[in-house]
Amino acid sequence: MPALNLESLAGDGWAGARLPRYDVAAARARTIASPRWIHFGAGNIFRGYVAALADDLLEAGYADAGIIAAESFDPEIIEKIYDPHDCLALVVTLRANGSASRRVVASVARGLTAAGADYDALAGYFRDPALQMVSFTITEKGYAPRPGSLPFTLAALLRERREACGAPLALVSMDNCSKNGDILKAGVLEAAGADEALAGWIRANVSFPWTMIDKITPRPDSRVRDALAADGFTGIDPVTTGKGTFIAPFVNAEAAQYLVIEDDFPNGRPPLDAAGVILADRDTVGKAERMKVTACLNPLHTALAVYGCLLGYGSIWSEMESPELSALVRRIGYGEGLPVVTRPGIIEPKAFLDEVIGERLPNPYIPDVPARIATDTSQKVGIRFGETIKAHAANGRQSELIGIPLAIAGWLRYLREPLENLSPDPRLNELRAKRPEEILRDATLFGSDLMELGMGGRILGYLARIEDKTKILQVLREELGL
């Protein structure tokens, strides 16, 4: 029976799982001795996508070393997932047609936390001029420069590098937020504080590329765990850490994946393009990110999230079986987002949207839940809906919008649900205390005053009609012409 560890890799019984086709021990030794790539944020998107990219490079001979993984938020991930399994990950790709593939990813040579003796090890790596890039998947909140937060750790590590070798470096945020490189840079420079010599060196020698990343790697699914167990895999049960992270030795993920990175690496980089990463200039990366976040994916997700929570759906895919909810996201995507979308040139927006609506959202094997996507909605509506509203308003056509006003009305109705039914949001209590028209006037939410734009009446009208949740589907049918 295969256990997920280095010793078992030489054995049988892997039930068709793809195993590493390179010298894992040699690659790990080179990585630990002198890494070129460190990654902060040891969770599912890293193991299921970023580490797999490094694995591809190792298998194809484009790289001879892997990644050092570091975790700054939840050290138990290293203790309970990385250490017992020799930093291996079992990645299960789930396709909409029901097929699945399994792969053992071995590119991570070492898992560290960002404190104590592990910090000393990280400092040693930062002092090494061979280090080329440090990447991140820590969520946008992780970049807030509070004492003890990762930006302060990074400032200290960069000070070590400046004093030891002065070699340049790329800090690459791969988090799903707009202009993520700028957010990371601002946090690091604020953490550098009054050390002007350090701040000046960072500005001159450290790049902060923008990126666009897209791949769904949700919480471990019990169906995947049961299928693995039935095929003889042992020791694969998920764990819940003291900080509430629910994580397993395996990662279940969708097949679709996109990573676009601004090609700004002052100390060189791995040949990421050989693993399917799209390297581009900053303007192109920004357009790709806007395409996804403002038109072709994220607005659809948010609409499904709030209505899914209101209507009691347990999964995103099951919502797509509803004619009303499917029509809503089609209207938002094809009818309202696509006509004003920013075209990046490297990805065709309609083809991307076709894949989202035709394959990704309806995939019954991806266990993504509305409540997860509804988290922090107040931080998202401005970019996910506000940009498309502004684009239509510039042409005087905001009154033609239907899908986006319905989605905003759904969010306003969602805010009235019992507090225990709502996902975390930093502005939740504030918004629940406001009248709906006050919320619609808040340009910090939507990027403009929706009442002033003449959209408030329609949104408030929809809200009045869906106050009774049993009327939601009827209203959607009527407004979407079903």
C-alpha positions as CSV (number, residue, x, y, z in Angstrom):
1,M,0.0,0.0,0.0
2,P,1.7,3.3,-1.1
3,A,2.3,5.9,1.6
4,L,3.2,9.4,0.4
5,N,6.9,9.5,1.2
6,L,10.2,9.2,-0.5
7,E,10.8,5.6,0.5
8,S,7.6,4.5,-1.2
9,L,8.4,6.2,-4.5
10,A,10.6,3.2,-5.4
11,G,7.8,0.8,-4.7
12,D,4.6,-0.4,-6.6
13,G,0.9,0.1,-6.0
14,W,0.6,3.8,-7.1
15,A,-2.7,3.0,-9.0
16,G,-1.7,4.8,-12.1
17,A,-0.3,7.9,-10.4
18,R,2.4,9.7,-12.4
19,L,5.6,9.6,-10.4
20,P,8.6,12.0,-10.7
21,R,10.8,11.1,-13.7
22,Y,14.0,12.7,-12.5
23,D,16.5,12.2,-9.8
24,V,14.6,13.6,-6.8
25,A,17.4,13.1,-4.3
26,A,19.9,15.0,-6.5
27,A,17.5,17.8,-7.2
28,R,16.7,18.2,-3.5
29,A,20.4,18.2,-2.6
30,R,21.1,21.0,-5.1
31,T,18.0,23.0,-3.9
32,I,18.9,22.8,-0.2
33,A,22.5,23.7,-0.9
34,S,21.8,26.8,-2.9
35,P,18.2,27.5,-3.9
36,R,17.2,29.7,-6.8
37,W,13.5,29.8,-5.8
38,I,11.8,30.2,-2.5
39,H,8.0,30.3,-2.1
40,F,6.0,31.7,0.8
41,G,2.5,30.2,1.3
42,A,2.5,26.5,1.5
43,G,-1.1,25.8,0.8
44,N,-3.1,24.2,-2.0
45,I,-2.6,26.6,-4.8
46,F,1.1,26.4,-4.3
47,R,1.3,22.6,-4.1
48,G,-1.3,22.0,-6.8
49,Y,0.0,24.5,-9.4
50,V,3.2,26.4,-8.6
51,A,5.2,23.4,-7.3
52,A,3.8,21.3,-10.2
53,L,5.3,23.9,-12.6
54,A,8.7,23.4,-11.0
55,D,8.2,19.7,-11.3
56,D,7.6,20.1,-15.0
57,L,10.9,22.0,-15.4
58,L,12.8,19.3,-13.5
59,E,11.3,16.5,-15.6
60,A,12.0,18.2,-18.9
61,G,15.6,19.0,-17.9
62,Y,15.0,22.8,-18.0
63,A,16.0,23.0,-14.3
64,D,18.1,21.0,-11.9
65,A,16.8,22.4,-8.7
66,G,13.3,22.9,-7.1
67,I,11.8,25.1,-4.5
68,I,12.1,25.8,-0.8
69,A,8.6,26.2,0.7
70,A,8.1,28.6,3.6
71,E,4.9,29.1,5.7
72,S,4.5,32.3,7.7
73,F,0.8,32.1,8.7
74,D,0.2,28.5,9.9
75,P,3.3,26.5,10.9
76,E,1.2,23.4,11.5
77,I,1.0,23.0,7.7
78,I,4.7,22.2,7.7
79,E,4.5,20.1,10.8
80,K,1.5,18.0,9.8
81,I,1.6,17.9,6.0
82,Y,5.1,18.6,4.7
83,D,7.3,16.9,7.3
84,P,5.4,13.5,7.5
85,H,5.3,13.2,3.7
86,D,8.8,14.3,2.9
87,C,7.4,17.5,1.2
88,L,5.6,15.4,-1.5
89,A,2.2,16.3,-2.7
90,L,-0.3,14.0,-4.4
91,V,-2.2,16.2,-6.9
92,V,-5.5,14.9,-8.2
93,T,-6.8,16.7,-11.3
94,L,-10.6,16.5,-11.7
95,R,-12.2,17.1,-15.1
96,A,-15.8,17.9,-16.0
97,N,-16.2,14.6,-17.9
98,G,-15.5,12.6,-14.8
99,S,-12.0,11.6,-15.6
100,A,-9.2,12.2,-13.1
101,S,-5.4,12.0,-13.1
102,R,-3.0,11.7,-10.2
103,R,0.5,13.0,-9.9
104,V,3.1,13.0,-7.2
105,V,4.9,16.4,-7.1
106,A,8.4,16.2,-5.6
107,S,9.9,19.6,-6.5
108,V,9.7,21.0,-3.0
109,A,13.0,20.2,-1.3
110,R,12.3,21.6,2.2
111,G,9.4,23.0,4.1
112,L,10.2,25.8,6.6
113,T,8.3,28.2,8.8
114,A,9.3,31.8,9.1
115,A,10.4,31.8,12.7
116,G,13.1,30.5,15.0
117,A,15.7,28.2,13.5
118,D,13.8,28.1,10.3
119,Y,14.2,31.9,10.0
120,D,17.9,31.4,10.3
121,A,17.8,29.0,7.5
122,L,15.8,31.4,5.3
123,A,18.3,34.2,6.2
124,G,21.1,32.0,4.9
125,Y,19.3,31.4,1.7
126,F,18.6,35.1,1.2
127,R,22.3,35.8,1.7
128,D,23.1,33.5,-1.3
129,P,23.5,35.4,-4.5
130,A,22.2,32.4,-6.5
131,L,18.7,33.1,-5.2
132,Q,16.7,34.5,-8.1
133,M,13.0,34.7,-7.1
134,V,10.8,34.6,-4.1
135,S,7.1,34.0,-4.9
136,F,4.0,34.2,-2.7
137,T,0.5,32.8,-2.4
138,I,-0.5,34.3,1.0
139,T,-3.8,36.1,0.1
140,E,-4.0,39.8,-0.1
141,K,-4.4,40.2,3.7
142,G,-1.0,38.7,4.2
143,Y,0.7,41.8,2.7
144,A,-0.6,44.1,5.4
145,P,2.6,45.4,7.2
146,R,1.7,44.8,10.8
147,P,4.5,44.0,13.4
148,G,5.3,40.3,13.1
149,S,3.7,40.0,9.7
150,L,5.4,38.7,6.6
151,P,6.4,42.1,5.2
152,F,8.5,42.7,8.3
153,T,10.1,39.3,7.9
154,L,10.8,40.1,4.3
155,A,12.4,43.5,5.2
156,A,14.7,41.7,7.7
157,L,15.6,39.0,5.1
158,L,16.3,41.6,2.4
159,R,18.5,43.5,4.9
160,E,20.5,40.2,5.3
161,R,20.8,40.0,1.5
162,R,21.9,43.6,1.1
163,E,24.6,43.3,3.7
164,A,25.8,39.9,2.6
165,C,26.0,40.1,-1.2
166,G,23.8,42.9,-2.5
167,A,22.6,40.7,-5.4
168,P,19.3,41.7,-7.0
169,L,16.1,39.7,-6.5
170,A,12.5,39.4,-7.8
171,L,9.7,39.2,-5.2
172,V,6.7,37.7,-7.2
173,S,3.3,37.9,-5.7
174,M,1.0,35.2,-7.3
175,D,-2.0,36.2,-5.3
176,N,-5.4,36.9,-6.9
177,C,-5.5,40.6,-6.4
178,S,-5.1,43.6,-8.8
179,K,-1.6,44.9,-9.2
180,N,-0.3,42.4,-6.7
181,G,3.3,43.3,-7.1
182,D,2.6,46.9,-6.1
183,I,0.7,45.7,-3.0
184,L,3.7,43.5,-2.0
185,K,6.2,46.3,-2.7
186,A,4.2,48.8,-0.6
187,G,4.1,46.4,2.4
188,V,7.8,45.6,2.2
189,L,8.8,49.3,1.9
190,E,6.6,50.3,4.8
191,A,8.1,47.5,6.9
192,A,11.5,48.8,6.1
193,G,10.5,51.9,7.8
194,A,13.1,54.4,8.8
195,D,16.0,52.3,7.3
196,E,16.4,54.6,4.3
197,A,19.5,52.7,3.2
198,L,17.5,49.4,3.0
199,A,14.5,51.1,1.4
200,G,16.7,52.7,-1.3
201,W,18.5,49.4,-2.0
202,I,15.1,47.6,-2.3
203,R,13.9,50.2,-4.8
204,A,17.0,49.9,-6.9
205,N,17.6,46.2,-6.7
206,V,14.3,44.3,-6.0
207,S,11.6,43.9,-8.6
208,F,8.0,43.3,-7.8
209,P,6.4,41.9,-11.0
210,W,2.7,41.9,-11.5
211,T,1.0,38.5,-12.2
212,M,-2.3,37.0,-13.1
213,I,-3.0,33.5,-11.7
214,D,-6.1,31.4,-12.2
215,K,-6.6,27.8,-11.0
216,I,-9.2,26.5,-8.5
217,T,-7.7,24.3,-5.8
218,P,-10.5,24.0,-3.2
219,R,-10.6,22.3,0.2
220,P,-9.9,18.5,0.2
221,D,-12.9,16.6,-1.0
222,S,-14.0,13.5,0.8
223,R,-14.9,11.9,-2.5
224,V,-11.3,12.2,-3.6
225,R,-10.0,10.9,-0.3
226,D,-12.3,7.9,-0.5
227,A,-11.2,7.1,-4.1
228,L,-7.6,7.2,-3.0
229,A,-8.2,5.1,0.0
230,A,-10.0,2.5,-2.2
231,D,-7.0,2.3,-4.3
232,G,-4.8,1.5,-1.3
233,F,-3.3,4.9,-0.5
234,T,-2.6,5.3,3.2
235,G,-2.1,8.2,5.6
236,I,-4.0,10.7,3.4
237,D,-6.6,11.9,5.8
238,P,-7.1,15.7,5.9
239,V,-6.2,17.5,9.1
240,T,-7.5,20.7,10.7
241,T,-4.8,22.9,12.2
242,G,-5.2,25.1,15.3
243,K,-5.7,28.1,13.0
244,G,-8.5,26.3,11.2
245,T,-6.7,25.4,8.0
246,F,-8.3,22.3,6.5
247,I,-5.6,20.6,4.4
248,A,-4.6,17.1,3.3
249,P,-1.6,15.3,1.8
250,F,-3.5,15.4,-1.5
251,V,-4.7,18.4,-3.5
252,N,-7.8,18.2,-5.6
253,A,-7.7,20.7,-8.5
254,E,-9.4,21.6,-11.7
255,A,-7.5,21.1,-15.0
256,A,-7.7,24.7,-16.3
257,Q,-4.8,26.9,-15.2
258,Y,-3.3,30.3,-16.2
259,L,-0.3,32.1,-14.9
260,V,0.9,35.4,-16.6
261,I,4.0,37.0,-15.1
262,E,5.6,40.4,-15.9
263,D,9.1,39.4,-17.1
264,D,11.1,41.5,-14.7
265,F,13.8,39.3,-13.0
266,P,17.0,41.3,-12.3
267,N,18.9,38.2,-11.2
268,G,17.7,35.8,-13.8
269,R,14.9,33.3,-13.5
270,P,14.0,29.7,-14.1
271,P,12.6,29.1,-17.7
272,L,9.1,29.4,-16.5
273,D,7.7,29.8,-20.0
274,A,8.9,26.2,-20.7
275,A,6.3,25.1,-18.2
276,G,3.4,27.0,-19.7
277,V,3.8,30.3,-17.9
278,I,3.1,33.3,-20.1
279,L,5.8,36.0,-19.7
280,A,4.8,39.5,-20.8
281,D,5.2,43.2,-20.1
282,R,3.4,44.9,-17.2
283,D,0.7,46.4,-19.4
284,T,-0.2,43.0,-20.8
285,V,-0.3,41.4,-17.4
286,G,-2.6,44.1,-16.2
287,K,-4.9,43.6,-19.1
288,A,-5.0,39.8,-18.5
289,E,-5.8,40.4,-14.9
290,R,-8.6,42.9,-15.7
291,M,-10.0,40.4,-18.2
292,K,-10.4,37.7,-15.6
293,V,-11.3,39.8,-12.6
294,T,-13.7,42.4,-14.2
295,A,-15.4,40.3,-16.9
296,C,-14.7,36.7,-17.5
297,L,-14.6,34.9,-14.2
298,N,-14.6,36.7,-10.9
299,P,-17.9,38.6,-11.4
300,L,-19.6,35.4,-12.2
301,H,-18.2,33.7,-9.1
302,T,-19.4,36.5,-6.9
303,A,-22.9,36.4,-8.4
304,L,-23.1,32.7,-7.8
305,A,-21.6,33.0,-4.3
306,V,-24.2,35.4,-2.9
307,Y,-27.2,33.8,-4.6
308,G,-25.9,30.3,-3.7
309,C,-25.8,31.3,0.0
310,L,-29.3,32.8,-0.2
311,L,-30.8,29.8,-1.9
312,G,-29.0,27.2,0.2
313,Y,-26.7,25.7,-2.5
314,G,-23.8,23.6,-1.3
315,S,-21.7,23.9,-4.4
316,I,-21.0,26.2,-7.3
317,W,-21.4,23.5,-9.9
318,S,-24.9,22.7,-8.7
319,E,-25.9,26.3,-9.2
320,M,-25.0,26.0,-12.8
321,E,-27.8,23.4,-13.2
322,S,-30.3,26.1,-12.3
323,P,-31.6,27.7,-15.6
324,E,-32.0,31.0,-13.7
325,L,-28.5,31.2,-12.2
326,S,-26.9,29.9,-15.3
327,A,-28.7,32.6,-17.3
328,L,-27.5,35.2,-14.8
329,V,-23.8,34.5,-15.2
330,R,-24.2,34.3,-18.9
331,R,-25.8,37.7,-18.9
332,I,-23.0,39.1,-16.7
333,G,-20.3,37.5,-18.8
334,Y,-21.4,37.5,-22.4
335,G,-23.9,40.4,-22.3
336,E,-22.2,42.9,-20.0
337,G,-18.6,42.0,-19.4
338,L,-17.4,40.8,-22.8
339,P,-18.5,43.9,-24.8
340,V,-16.3,46.2,-22.7
341,V,-13.5,43.7,-21.7
342,T,-9.9,44.7,-21.9
343,R,-8.3,42.4,-24.5
344,P,-4.8,41.3,-23.4
345,G,-3.7,39.9,-26.7
346,I,-2.2,36.7,-25.1
347,I,-5.5,35.2,-24.1
348,E,-8.8,35.5,-26.1
349,P,-11.5,36.7,-23.7
350,K,-14.4,34.8,-25.4
351,A,-12.5,31.5,-25.4
352,F,-11.6,32.0,-21.8
353,L,-15.3,32.8,-20.9
354,D,-16.5,29.8,-23.0
355,E,-14.2,27.6,-20.9
356,V,-15.4,29.2,-17.6
357,I,-19.1,28.8,-18.4
358,G,-19.0,25.6,-20.4
359,E,-16.5,23.6,-18.4
360,R,-15.1,25.1,-15.2
361,L,-18.2,26.4,-13.3
362,P,-20.4,23.3,-14.1
363,N,-17.6,20.8,-13.2
364,P,-19.4,18.5,-10.6
365,Y,-16.1,17.2,-9.4
366,I,-14.7,20.5,-8.1
367,P,-16.1,20.9,-4.5
368,D,-16.1,24.7,-4.4
369,V,-18.7,26.2,-2.2
370,P,-20.5,29.6,-2.3
371,A,-19.6,30.5,1.2
372,R,-15.9,30.4,0.4
373,I,-16.2,32.7,-2.6
374,A,-18.5,35.1,-0.6
375,T,-15.7,35.8,1.8
376,D,-14.6,39.5,1.8
377,T,-17.1,40.5,-0.9
378,S,-16.9,44.1,0.1
379,Q,-13.3,44.1,-1.0
380,K,-14.2,42.6,-4.4
381,V,-17.3,44.3,-5.7
382,G,-15.4,47.4,-6.9
383,I,-13.2,45.5,-9.3
384,R,-15.6,42.7,-10.1
385,F,-18.6,44.9,-10.9
386,G,-17.5,48.5,-10.6
387,E,-15.1,48.5,-13.5
388,T,-17.7,47.1,-16.0
389,I,-20.2,49.6,-14.7
390,K,-17.8,52.5,-15.3
391,A,-17.0,51.2,-18.8
392,H,-20.7,51.2,-19.7
393,A,-21.3,54.5,-18.0
394,A,-18.6,56.1,-20.2
395,N,-20.8,55.2,-23.1
396,G,-24.0,56.3,-21.4
397,R,-25.3,52.7,-21.4
398,Q,-25.3,51.8,-17.7
399,S,-29.1,51.8,-17.8
400,E,-29.0,48.7,-20.1
401,L,-27.3,46.6,-17.4
402,I,-29.4,43.8,-15.9
403,G,-27.1,41.0,-14.7
404,I,-24.8,43.2,-12.6
405,P,-27.6,45.1,-10.9
406,L,-29.2,41.7,-10.0
407,A,-25.9,40.5,-8.6
408,I,-25.5,43.7,-6.5
409,A,-29.1,43.4,-5.3
410,G,-28.4,39.8,-4.3
411,W,-25.4,40.9,-2.3
412,L,-27.5,43.6,-0.5
413,R,-30.1,40.9,0.4
414,Y,-27.3,38.5,1.5
415,L,-26.1,41.2,4.0
416,R,-29.5,41.0,5.7
417,E,-29.1,37.3,6.5
418,P,-28.4,36.2,10.1
419,L,-24.8,37.0,11.0
420,E,-24.0,33.4,11.6
421,N,-24.9,32.5,8.0
422,L,-22.4,35.1,6.5
423,S,-18.8,34.6,5.4
424,P,-16.1,36.8,7.0
425,D,-15.8,40.3,5.6
426,P,-13.9,43.2,7.1
427,R,-16.8,45.6,6.5
428,L,-19.6,43.3,7.4
429,N,-20.8,45.0,10.6
430,E,-20.5,48.5,9.1
431,L,-22.5,47.5,6.0
432,R,-25.2,45.7,7.9
433,A,-25.8,49.0,9.9
434,K,-26.3,51.0,6.7
435,R,-29.4,51.5,4.5
436,P,-29.1,50.0,1.0
437,E,-29.0,53.4,-0.7
438,E,-26.1,54.4,1.6
439,I,-24.2,51.4,0.4
440,L,-24.9,52.1,-3.2
441,R,-23.6,55.7,-2.8
442,D,-20.3,54.4,-1.3
443,A,-17.7,55.0,-4.0
444,T,-15.1,53.1,-1.9
445,L,-17.1,50.0,-2.6
446,F,-18.0,50.3,-6.2
447,G,-15.6,52.9,-7.6
448,S,-18.5,55.3,-8.2
449,D,-21.8,56.5,-6.7
450,L,-24.3,54.1,-8.2
451,M,-27.2,56.3,-7.1
452,E,-25.7,59.2,-9.0
453,L,-25.1,57.0,-12.0
454,G,-28.9,56.3,-12.1
455,M,-28.5,52.6,-11.3
456,G,-29.7,52.8,-7.7
457,G,-33.4,52.7,-8.5
458,R,-33.1,49.5,-10.5
459,I,-31.0,47.8,-7.9
460,L,-33.3,48.8,-5.0
461,G,-36.3,47.7,-7.0
462,Y,-34.7,44.3,-7.5
463,L,-33.8,44.2,-3.8
464,A,-37.5,44.8,-2.8
465,R,-38.6,42.0,-5.0
466,I,-36.2,39.5,-3.6
467,E,-36.7,40.4,0.0
468,D,-38.7,37.2,0.1
469,K,-36.1,34.6,-0.9
470,T,-38.7,32.3,-2.3
471,K,-39.2,34.9,-5.1
472,I,-35.6,35.1,-6.2
473,L,-35.8,32.6,-9.0
474,Q,-39.0,34.1,-10.3
475,V,-37.4,37.6,-10.4
476,L,-34.4,36.2,-12.3
477,R,-36.7,34.5,-14.8
478,E,-38.6,37.6,-15.4
479,E,-35.6,39.9,-15.7
480,L,-33.5,37.6,-17.8
481,G,-36.3,36.7,-20.2
482,L,-36.6,33.0,-19.4
